[in-house]
Amino acid sequence: MIQELESLIADFPDVPQFRFELADALCFVRPREREPERSRGEAGESFNPDDRAERAWSERARIERAAALAAELTRAWPQVPQYQALTASAARRLAAIHRREGALDEADRLCSDAAETYRQLAGRFPSLTLYSIAWAQTLSERADILLQAGDREGAQRESAAAVDVAEACLDSRGSDPVFRRFLDRLVRQRDQIGGGIRRDHP
């Protein structure tokens, strides 16, 4: 699929939809879609201890390309929310990579940028709770990064904000069991970071 999209972009450089679809594919494609699966025997015979590092680098390059494409689309068409949301999604995924590598300052910067983008989208489209939920999730991820960096006060602030944002969606999503589990997880995170003080949500 990625190769086909690359060809379409080369043939039709003025069609933004192809760049959007490529960025989306690069950001969310699963490993089995990137390379043919090998049998267990083949994998064992060709095992290389550097494979994990190579895969990590490949993931970073893929997400960075997605982020660059999404940012380019956002600059050209700032009024299109899907482009902004994809930029934020790519930033979150890059933040997760940097966090795994211990680059917490960069992970925090990317997560903060993504949270601000989702905040703006939630303000522009208050009836689309998916932006608020993505905002809450990103605040939760930033809380984890700050906690790992030793900033408990900042982590408390972000985790509490994540709960507040999610609770604002209760009227429209409160009957959704998946959303309720999501909110429960945010509340547990907030309470654990805050020292285990339980504050019940509606």
Secondary structure, DSSP 8 states (H G I E B T S, - for coil): -HHHHHHHHHH-TT-HHHHHHHHHHHHH--HHHHS----HHHHHHT--TTHHHHHHHHHHHHHHHHHHHHHHHHHH-TT-HHHHHHHHHHHHHHHHHHHHTT-HHHHHHHHHHHHHHHHHHHHH-TT-HHHHHHHHHHHHHHHHHHHHTT-HHHHHHHHHHHHHHHHTTHHHHTT-HHHHHHHHHHHHHHHHHTTS------
